[in-house]
Amino acid sequence: MQGDSGQALRRWRGRVAAPVALALLLVSGQALADRQRDPGLRAVIEAAIAERACFEDKYDDVVWYALMQPRVERRLAQRPPDMRRGSDHAEVARRILEAVHCEAAKHKMLRERPQLVLAVMDVESAFDPFAVSSAGAVGLMQVMPFWPRQLGLSNKDLIDVALNVRMGTSILAYYLERERGDYRRALARYNGSLGRREYPDLVLDRLNSRWRS
């Protein structure tokens, strides 16, 4: 399986180059993701990496994009100056939304809930693709750093928007399936804080206050 993952990664690298070296990664105070050590996750993430990349037309759901694009742009503009990187907010928002819409559509538990992915991303990284937590979790959805070592990736690959969203969405969908759609328990597992309400409540508050259609 590791050979398959390596081949998939080489195909991925042929299509998408990570834009900035890992040395440019900065620690984000809002990066909260934690364990991601459930024994069943490895197979889920290996399968996700091996899948074909998303090339879904951004206008597949024009109403959803029209609603979400200005919200993501506004959130990007609200980030602290050291997290803005001088980027084009409209372009970053477009790339994020295309990845979220396409990846969420692959999972039964997220197909009708792509905004939950946005809420997780909002809390985890404030939409900073280069965010790194104190635990070493990387990118928009704070994928843990042991995954590159296990799956033949490099840490630099985790700052790629599409790959990070693919892996993070697969992890979130796995926990939602395991918890039979219980948002709070699935979110607590995502954060490594099962039994505590702070993180699930924070994500659900963001979902209701910023990301509901």
N, C-alpha and C positions, 0 to 999 in steps of 0.2 A: 504493500500500500504506500509506503514511503516513496518508492520509485515513481508510482503514479502521481503522487503529490508533487514530486520534483519536476516531472514532465509538465504537469499542469502549471506549475509556477513558471517554468521557462516559457510556456506559451503566453502566460499572463505578462511576463516581463517584455515579451516581444510586442505586446499591444500597448502596455502602459508603463511608463517610466516614472519612478518616484521623483517628484520635482525638487526636493531639497534634501540634503544630507541629514542623517540623524543627529549630527552635532548641533544642528540648529533647533532641535526640539527644546521647548521650555516647559517648566513645571507649571501646571494649571492648578490653582487653588480649588477649582470646582470639580476636579477629576476624582471620582469616588468609586469606580468599579474595583472589585476585589478578587475573589478567589477563582472562579471559573474552573474549578478542579473536579467537577462531577465526572465520574468514570465514563459516562456515555457521551461526553462532549467531543472527544477526539474523533470518533467516527462521524459525527455530525459535521464538524469543521472540515475534516478531510473531504467529505462528499461535497461540501459547499465550494471548496477550492477547486475541485475537479470539474465543477460545472462550467458551462460556457458563460462568458461574461455577459452582463446585461447590455443590450443595445436597443432597449425599448424606446419607441418614439415618445418624446416628452409631451406631445399633445394627445397622448392616449386618453388622458383624463383632464381635459382643458379646464374644467371648473375647479378641480382640486388644485392644479397648479396656480390658477388665478388667485385662489384663496391663500395658498401657502407661500408663494414666492415673496410677496411683500413682508410677510411675517418673519421669514427666515432672514431676509435682507435687513430688516429692522433689528433683529437679534444680533446679527453680525456687526452692525454699527454700534451696538451697545457694549461690545466687548471692550475690556481695557486696552489702551493703545498698544501694549506689548504683545497682544494676541491678534491684532488686526493684520499684521504682516504687509500692509500696504496693498492688499488684494482687492480685486474687483468684486464687490459684494454680490452683484447680480450674477456674475459667472460662478462664483463659489456656491451661491444658493441654487443655481440651476443644476450643478453637478451633484450636490447633496440630494436635492429632490428627485432627480432622475434615479439615483441609486436607491433611495428609500422606497420610492414607488415600485420599482422593479423587483427589489429583493423582498419586500413585504408581500408582494403578490405571489411569491413562490410558496408561502407558508399558510396553511389553513388558519392558524391561530392569529395571523397578522394581516390576512388579505383585506379585511374590512377595517383594520386598525393601524394604518401606516402612521397616523398621528402619534401613537404610543411610541414608535421608534423616534420620532422627532422630540418627544418629551424626554426620553431617556438621553438622547444626544444633548439636549439643552442642559440637563443637570450634569451629565458626565463631563462635558468638555466645553460648554458654551459655544459649540459649533467651531471649535478650533481643531483643524485636522492634525496639528502638531503638538497637541496637549500630551503631557506625560505626568502621571500621578506619582505620589511618593512611593507607591508600590511598584512603579515601573510600567503601569498600564498605559497604552498608547492610543492616540488618535480620537476620532469623533466619538466612538462608542467604547473607548477604553478597553481594548483587547489586551489581555495579559501577556507579558513578555516571554513566558515559557512556551507559548505556541510556536513562534518561529523556530526555536531550537528543536521542537518535536516534529515539525512538519516540513522542514527544509526551507523555511523562509528566512529572511533577515529582518531585524527590527525595523529597518528602513521601509520595508514593504508595508508595514502597518500604518504608515502615514498616507498611503494611497487611499483616496476617498472611497472609491468603489469597492476595493478589497476589504477595507476596514468595515464598511457598512454591511458587506456580505457576511463577514464573520460575526460581527456583533448581532445582526438580525437573526442569524442561525442560532446563536446562543440564546437570545431572548425567546425565540419561537420554541426551542427545546424546553426551556423552563416553563413556558406557558402550557405546552402539551403535558409536561410532567405534573403540573398543578391544575390541570383540567380547566384552564382559563381563569384561574384565580389571580388577578392582577397583583395583589399585594404579595402573595407568597412567591410568585414568579419573579417579581422585581426584587424582593429581598434575596432570593437565590442569585440573581444576576449580580447584586452588590456584595454578596457574601455576608448578609446580615439577617438571615432567617431567624424569626423570633422577635425582631425589632421593627418598629413601624416608621422610624424617621425617614429612611430612604424611600420606601414605597409611597408614603404620604407626600413627600416632596415631588416625586415624579408625577403622581396623580394630580397634585395641585397645579403643576405646570401644564399638564394635559388639559385640565379644565379651564385654566385661565388664559392660555396662549394658543392652544393647538386644536381645540374643538372646531369642527366645520361650521 
